[in-house]
Amino acid sequence: MEMRYKTVLFDLDGTIVDSSPGIFNSLKYALTEMEREIPDEKTLRKFLGPPLEYSFTEFCGFSAEDSQIAANTYRKRYKDICVTDAALFDGVYDMLERLKAAGIILALATTKPIHFANQVIAGFGIDGFFTAVCGGEPSGRSCSKEDIIRNALRLCGNPELSSAVMVGDRLYDIDGAKSVGIDSIGVLYGYGSREELETAGATHIVSSAEEIVKIVN
């Protein structure tokens, strides 16, 4: 029986790793350094997914200039804790191992700056699973999820769109996949909700990494 998908792209935060402790710690550090009020947990959780500069502007009301300062301050702290204050989600290592062994091409497609993405996957010993790693620019300048997905597909040899799928936990992952023209798998163990993923139009929705393996092949 032919496998359903031959190329699988993964978001990082909320899909491969639970990076929320390091993200929250770094947000609090940046806001404290800027002598700004730390918002409630509900607002902090909104930072899990979209680009950082956008989040400071949208969720904290910062000017573009202050958002850039806050993002730079955040990254100064985050670089030291991005691995120690994170953990692989249950079953993720086994999932990647099984998909790779089945001959499926795996790639990372994240808006996290690429140097942080590489640092995280190397820290957890999963960098060898990925044919391509695509992320935001090292400067931190925002890149759209659509552009990152397109770049990942290019680096994977431009597969037929019907044979590729994007795995992620937030609406940004699903919207990016739809814009490019590939299917998507929304994961419920990350930072998004079923309602968010259904509203965005995820092709599949799963509760565990094991279910991703079943869908792919």
Beta strands, then each sheet from edge to edge (+ up, - down):
strand 1: 7-10
strand 2: 17-18
strand 3: 87-88
strand 4: 105-113
strand 5: 132-136
strand 6: 164-168
strand 7: 183-187
strand 8: 204-206
sheet 1: 5+ 4+ 1+ 6+ 7+ 8+
sheet 2: 2+ 3-
end
